[in-house]
Amino acid sequence: MTPVVPGARAEAPPRPVGGGPPWAGRGGAVAPLRRPGGAALGRGLVTAYLSLIVLIPLAALVARSTQDGIGAFMDAITAPEGIAALKLTLVASLIVVAVNAVAGTTIAWVLVRDSFPGKGIVNSLIDLPFALPTIVAGITLLALYGSSSPVGIDVAYTRIAILMALLFVTLPFVVRAVQPTLLELDREMEEAATSLGAKPLTVFRRIILPNLSPAILAGVALAFARSIGEFGSLVLISGNIPFKTEVSSVFIFGQIESGNTSGAAAVSVLLLAISLLILLGIGVISRWSRRHDR
C-alpha cells in the first residue's frame, strides 16, 4: 500500500488497462450511463396521456353533473326511476359475476388441463365477445331468444334476457384471468398431496383454489365493471321498460335524449363511484389473500 504523505496532492485514479476514458470499464469498455431524463420523460408522457384520455374527461363529467348545484345532483340520483334502474343493474351484475366466477374458472380449467378435439376452436370462441360489437350481440340474442326464436325460447324484454346478455359480454374476463395462473401452477404440489392420500376436492380447496383466488377476483372485478356499464347488448333485448327491465346505462341514455344532460351525468358519476369502490375493495381483498397465503 502506498503511504499517504501529509500535504501531498491525491493522485488521479489509474486509467483502465487497454486505454479508453476514465469512466470506461475493464478493457476499455464503456460502462452504461444512467439517464434520469429518459425516465422522467416517460413518466411525463404516461401522465399526459392518462390525463388526456381519462382524468380530464372524468373531471368534465363531474363538473357537468354539479353545474346545476348539489340539490339538482341529489334529485337526479334519487329519482325513483333512476333508483330502480340502479338496483336492477347492481343485482344483475352481482349475479353475473357470481356465475362467471364458477363457470369461468371451470372453462379455464378444462382448456388448460384437458385435451379434446376442437379445443383450439373453443379457446378462440372465448374471445368472441371482445371482437363482436355489443349491438350485434344484442341483435343475435334477440333473434335467438326473442319472439321468433328458432329454439322455442322467448325471454325478450325480461330480466332473464338482461342476465343472458351480461353473461355473454363478460364471459372472457374470468377465463382469461385464470388461464395463465393455471398454466404456471406447480403440479408437483398436487401430486404430492394426492400421494399422501388427499382427495381431489381437498387438493382443489387447499392447494389450487388459494393460488387461483387473486386471478378469479381480478376477473370478477373486470366483469362487474363491464356489467354495470353495459349498453349495446341490452338496449334491444331488455325492452327498456321503466321499473322492470330498464338498466342504468339505458336510463342515462334516455335522460340525454330528453335533454337532461346534468341528470345523466349525475347518474354516470354515481355508477363511476360504485365501480371504483368495488374495484378498490376487490384489490384490497386480493392483496390480503396473497399476504395470507404466504
RAQUI-V767090 format. One record per pair of residues at least 24 apart in sequence whose ideal C-beta (glycine too) atoms are under 7 Angstrom apart, sorted by the first residue. I is the first residue (numbers start at 1). J is the second residue. D is the distance in whole Angstrom. If there is no record, write none. Layout:
((I,J,D) (I,J,D))
//
This chain:
((61,265,6) (61,268,6) (61,269,6) (62,269,6) (64,261,7) (64,262,6) (64,265,4) (65,262,6) (65,265,4) (65,266,4) (65,269,5) (67,262,6) (68,262,5) (72,262,6) (73,266,5) (76,262,7) (76,263,4) (76,266,4) (76,267,6) (77,266,5) (77,267,6) (77,270,5) (81,242,5) (81,243,7) (81,251,7) (82,251,6) (82,267,6) (84,243,5) (85,246,5) (85,247,6) (85,248,5) (85,251,4) (86,248,5) (88,247,6) (89,228,6) (89,247,5) (89,248,4) (92,162,5) (92,163,6) (92,166,6) (92,227,7) (93,166,7) (93,224,5) (93,227,4) (93,228,5) (95,163,6) (96,163,6) (96,166,4) (96,167,6) (96,170,6) (96,223,7) (96,227,5) (97,220,5) (97,223,5) (97,224,5) (97,227,7) (99,167,6) (100,170,6) (100,173,7) (100,174,5) (100,220,7) (100,223,5) (101,174,6) (101,216,6) (101,220,5) (104,174,3) (104,175,5) (104,178,7) (104,219,6) (105,174,6) (105,178,5) (105,212,7) (105,216,6) (107,175,5) (108,175,5) (108,178,4) (108,179,5) (108,182,6) (109,182,7) (111,179,7) (112,179,6) (112,182,4) (112,183,6) (126,171,7) (126,172,5) (126,175,5) (127,172,6) (129,168,6) (129,169,5) (129,171,6) (129,172,6) (130,172,6) (133,232,7) (134,169,6) (134,232,3) (134,233,4) (135,232,4) (137,165,7) (137,168,6) (137,169,6) (137,232,7) (137,233,4) (138,165,7) (138,232,6) (138,233,4) (138,234,7) (138,235,6) (138,236,4) (138,237,5) (139,236,6) (141,165,6) (141,168,7) (141,233,7) (141,237,5) (142,236,5) (142,237,5) (156,237,6) (156,239,7) (157,238,7) (157,239,3) (157,241,7) (157,245,6) (158,245,7) (159,245,6) (161,237,5) (161,238,6) (162,234,6) (162,238,5) (162,245,6) (162,247,7) (165,233,4) (165,234,5) (165,237,6) (166,227,5) (166,230,6) (168,233,7) (169,226,6) (169,230,6) (169,233,5) (170,223,4) (170,226,5) (170,227,6) (173,219,5) (173,222,4) (173,223,4) (173,226,7) (174,216,6) (174,219,3) (174,220,6) (174,223,6) (177,215,5) (177,218,5) (177,219,3) (178,212,6) (178,215,5) (178,216,6) (178,219,6) (181,211,6) (181,212,6) (181,215,4) (185,211,6) (210,293,5) (213,289,5) (214,286,5) (214,289,6) (214,290,6) (217,282,5) (217,285,6) (217,286,5) (218,286,7) (220,282,7) (221,278,7) (221,279,5) (221,282,4) (224,278,6) (225,275,5) (225,279,6) (228,271,6) (228,274,7) (228,275,6) (229,271,6))
//
